Amino acid sequence: MPIYLQILLLLVAIIIFYFLLLLIAGWGIRKYCFQIISELEEQKAFRSGSAINLPDTRGNFFKMGLGNYRPKALNVLIVDKIVVKTSNGKYYLDKDKLADIKAKTRS
């Protein structure tokens, strides 16, 4: 097999591997997003007065590996304004924004 074909196949394999890693990470973040939303719904944290502390919200600098997606998932929910962080560091769910997003995904 010619060397240029081997190099091309190696580059294609690296690109496929990279996208598979992104897909797996996306699934992990999605799983934790649903978990955080269900925790907030169970605790009925729908306004700032009923906001709750969420465990493991900070990323650990010394933890290596691929398993800690919870802080990233919480950050995604905050950026999308589904979860709101109060001034005292507690979190609550914006029910209206969540209903809007659910309606958009159904249609």
Backbone torsions as a table, in degrees:
resi	resn	phi	psi	omega
1	MET	NA	133.2	-179.2
2	PRO	-64.8	149.8	-175.9
3	ILE	-64.0	-36.8	-179.6
4	TYR	-66.2	-31.8	176.3
5	LEU	-71.7	-36.5	176.5
6	GLN	-64.4	-42.2	178.9
7	ILE	-65.3	-42.2	179.1
8	LEU	-62.8	-44.0	177.8
9	LEU	-64.6	-37.6	176.9
10	LEU	-64.2	-42.8	178.4
11	LEU	-64.8	-40.6	177.7
12	VAL	-63.9	-41.7	179.0
13	ALA	-64.0	-40.2	178.6
14	ILE	-65.3	-42.3	179.5
15	ILE	-64.9	-43.2	177.9
16	ILE	-63.2	-43.0	178.2
17	PHE	-61.6	-42.7	179.4
18	TYR	-61.1	-45.6	-179.7
19	PHE	-68.8	-32.0	174.2
20	LEU	-65.2	-40.0	176.4
21	LEU	-63.5	-41.5	177.0
22	LEU	-63.3	-39.0	179.2
23	LEU	-65.1	-43.5	178.8
24	ILE	-64.8	-42.0	178.1
25	ALA	-64.2	-39.2	177.3
26	GLY	-62.6	-40.1	176.8
27	TRP	-63.4	-39.5	178.8
28	GLY	-64.8	-44.5	179.1
29	ILE	-65.3	-39.7	178.9
30	ARG	-62.5	-42.7	179.4
31	LYS	-60.7	-44.5	179.9
32	TYR	-70.9	-31.3	175.3
33	CYS	-61.2	-47.4	178.2
34	PHE	-63.3	-36.4	179.4
35	GLN	-66.1	-43.4	179.5
36	ILE	-65.0	-42.9	178.9
37	ILE	-61.9	-43.3	-179.9
38	SER	-67.2	-35.6	175.5
39	GLU	-61.9	-44.3	-179.5
40	LEU	-67.7	-36.6	177.4
41	GLU	-68.5	-39.4	178.5
42	GLU	-63.2	-38.6	-178.9
43	GLN	-83.4	-3.6	-178.1
44	LYS	55.6	44.4	178.6
45	ALA	-92.2	84.0	-175.9
46	PHE	-112.3	-2.6	176.9
47	ARG	-149.7	171.2	-173.4
48	SER	-64.9	-28.0	178.8
49	GLY	-69.7	-27.1	-179.4
50	SER	-107.6	17.9	-178.6
51	ALA	-63.4	150.9	-177.8
52	ILE	-125.6	161.7	171.6
53	ASN	-82.5	136.6	176.4
54	LEU	-104.0	131.3	179.6
55	PRO	-72.2	152.0	173.3
56	ASP	57.1	46.5	-179.3
57	THR	-88.2	-19.9	179.3
58	ARG	-96.5	142.4	174.9
59	GLY	-76.5	141.1	178.6
60	ASN	-90.3	123.7	-176.7
61	PHE	-64.3	-35.2	-174.7
62	PHE	-88.0	-8.2	179.6
63	LYS	-81.4	116.8	179.8
64	MET	-102.4	153.2	177.4
65	GLY	123.9	-170.4	-174.2
66	LEU	-110.5	6.2	-168.0
67	GLY	-91.2	-11.2	-173.3
68	ASN	-100.4	80.0	-179.8
69	TYR	-96.1	-6.6	-175.8
70	ARG	-60.3	-47.4	177.4
71	PRO	-61.5	-36.5	178.4
72	LYS	-67.8	-40.5	179.0
73	ALA	-64.7	-41.9	177.9
74	LEU	-63.0	-39.3	178.0
75	ASN	-64.5	-38.9	177.2
76	VAL	-62.3	-43.6	-179.9
77	LEU	-66.2	-35.0	178.7
78	ILE	-70.5	-42.9	180.0
79	VAL	-63.8	-37.7	178.1
80	ASP	-80.0	-0.7	177.9
81	LYS	62.7	27.9	173.6
82	ILE	-83.4	-38.8	175.4
83	VAL	-111.4	137.0	-178.7
84	VAL	-115.3	135.0	177.9
85	LYS	-98.8	127.4	179.5
86	THR	-81.5	173.4	-178.3
87	SER	-69.0	-23.1	179.4
88	ASN	-94.4	11.7	173.9
89	GLY	87.9	12.7	177.2
90	LYS	-98.4	166.1	-174.5
91	TYR	-127.3	146.6	172.7
92	TYR	-143.3	162.3	-174.2
93	LEU	-96.2	130.4	174.5
94	ASP	-85.3	101.2	-173.3
95	LYS	-63.6	-38.5	-179.1
96	ASP	-65.9	-44.3	179.6
97	LYS	-64.9	-39.6	178.0
98	LEU	-64.4	-40.7	178.1
99	ALA	-65.1	-38.9	177.5
100	ASP	-62.6	-43.4	-179.1
101	ILE	-68.2	-40.0	176.9
102	LYS	-63.0	-38.8	178.6
103	ALA	-66.2	-38.2	178.9
104	LYS	-67.3	-36.9	-178.7
105	THR	-74.7	-26.1	178.8
106	ARG	-76.0	-30.3	-177.2
107	SER	-95.1	NA	NA
